[in-house]
């Protein structure tokens, strides 16, 4: 962040109930520590948005899969004509070291949601992103799991009339710390429900706009 040359703060969103000494580590490192107000990944994301104070909001995983070395390039890509920057595994130059099964599922998910929601980006299922905080705070998000990442894209698009996205290639590493909270069947069911819900929102918005 010192390379970026902008005012910043680092926020760590921890579990609702403390499980370890994360708070002490944050205090010793000059990092703002908060406990998430709502359950699951979506709840942590919404908590972070509520607590954000600066005009830009960068989110990344804390398990080591997202390398912070890409932050300066991601920040540079947020030009005045851009609403959102994605640290992308699938744009030219991007790579992923995830398992083959995960990669196949990710490509299928990205293709389906990209087509259904009309989002013009190659990697819409990653949370390594830089948003404009003011835009984020205006959208109401409901999803509790990782499908909130697609929900926020659609709602930002509907809010702005269009969503101008830039993608910066990154290399996604296998997690270094912790264990994945994803379980296959609930994960698939959650995404299917969200897909139908978001498609209905998009159709409803288009119908209302046409009638207006």
N, C-alpha and C positions, 0 to 999 in steps of 0.2 A: 504493500500500500504506500510505502514511502516513495517508491518509484512512480506511482500514479500522481503524487503531489497534491492530493485533495484531503480535506478534513474527513476523518472517518472514526468510527467506533466498531469494535468487534463484539457481537452478541452471541452468546452460547445459549441455546434453548435446550434445557435438560428435561428429564422426565418430571411428571407431576409430583412424585415423591422421590426424594433423594435416594440414590442407590450406592453412592460412593463419595469420594472427596473432590468431585468435579468443581464444586463451588470454591473450595480453597485454592485449587489450581488456577481458576479464573481470577480470583482476587490477587494472587501473587503475580499474575501475568498482565494485570491491568485490563482485564476483559470483563465486560458486563454480563453477569450471570442472571438468568431468569428461568423459572420453572414454567412449563407449558400449562396453559389454562384449560385446554381442550384435549381430548384423547387422540392418540395415534399420530401418524405423520402429518395428516392434514391439520390437526390441532396445533402441532408444533409450528407449522408454516403460518397459520393464522396468528398465533401468538407473536411470532417474529415480526409480522407486518404491523400489528398493533403497537409494538414497542419501538419500531423504527422511527428515527428522528431526522435523519439526513435525507437529501433529495433523491438519492439513489439507493437501491436495495439489492445487494448481492447475496445470493444463497448458494451454499455448497454443502456437500456431505462431510461429516466429521469422522468418517471411518477410514480416511486415507485414500479413497478411490479418486478424489478430485485433487489434483495438484495445484496449489496456490500460485505456482509460477505463471499460470495463464491469466491471472487477474489483471495485470497492466494492459495486456492486449485486449481483453474483454472490455475493460473500461474505455480504452481508446476507441473501440468500435461503436460505443454509444454516442453517435454523432447527433446533432440537433434534429435530423430527419429520421432518426431511429427511435422506436419505442422500447425495444427489448433486444438484449443480446443473449444468445445461447452458446455455452461452451459445448460444442457439438462433436459427437463421436462419428457421425455419418456424413458430414460435409467433407469436401475434398481436403485431404491431409489429416483427417481425424481417424482415430483408432480406438479399439476396445480390446481389453484383455479378459473380458468376461467369458464364461463357458459357452460352448456352441449352442446349447439348449436355450440359454438366456438371450443370446444374440438373435436366434431365430424368432423367439417370442417377441423380442423388442422390435424387430423389423416388421413383424405382422401387426403388432399394436400400433406402431407409428404409421404404417400405410393406412390402416383402417380409420384411425382417428383423423389423420391428415385429410383423407378423402371426405369423411363424413362432416367434418367441421370447417373445411375450407381453409386450413392453416397452411401457409406457405413457408414451411421449414422442413428440413430433413430429419431433425432429431427433436421431437416434441415430448419425449418421455423422460428426459433428463432434468434434474433440478439445479444444475450448474448454470445459473442465469443471473443477469443483471437487469433489474426493472427500474422504472421511474416510480418512486415511492408514492407520489400523489395519485398516479393512476391506480396503483394497487389498492390504496386505501378506499377507493371509490367503489370497488367491486365487492359483492357479497358472495362468499364461497361456502359451499355446503359439504363437499366431499371430505371424508375422514381419512382416506388412504392416499396412495400415490397418484390416484386418478385426479387429484386436485390439480396436478400439473397440466392436464389437458383442459380442465374446467377453467382455470385462470386464463389460459390463452383465448378460449372462446369468448369469455366475458370481457376481456380487455378489447378484443376485436369488435364486439357489439357496442361497447362503450365508445370506442374511438371512430367507428365507422369503417376503419381498416386498422390492421396491426402491422406495423413495419418492423420486420425482424432481421437482425444480422446474426450470422453464425461464425464463430471462431473455432477452428479445429483444435481438439484436445485429444490426449490419450487417456482413456478411462482405465484405471488399474483395478485389479481385484482388491477387495477390502483388506485393510491391514489390521483393523481392530473391530471387535464386536462380532455379532452374528446377525444375519439378515432376519428381519421381522416378517418377511413375506412367506406365505404358505400358498401353494399353487391354486387349489380349488377356490378358497375365499377370494384370492387375488383375481381370478378369472371372473367370478360372479360379480365382484365389485366393479370391475371394468365394464362388463356387459351392461349392468344397470346404469352406470354413468354414461355410457355411449348412447343409450336410448334416451336418457334424460337430457343430455346436451343437444342431441338432434332435435328433440321436441322444442327446446329453448330456441334453437336456431331457426326452426320453421315458424314458430310463434312470432319471433322477432321480425322475420321477413314478411309474414302476413300482416302484422300490425303496421309495418313501414309502408307496405303497399296500399293498405286501406287508408293510411294517413295522408 
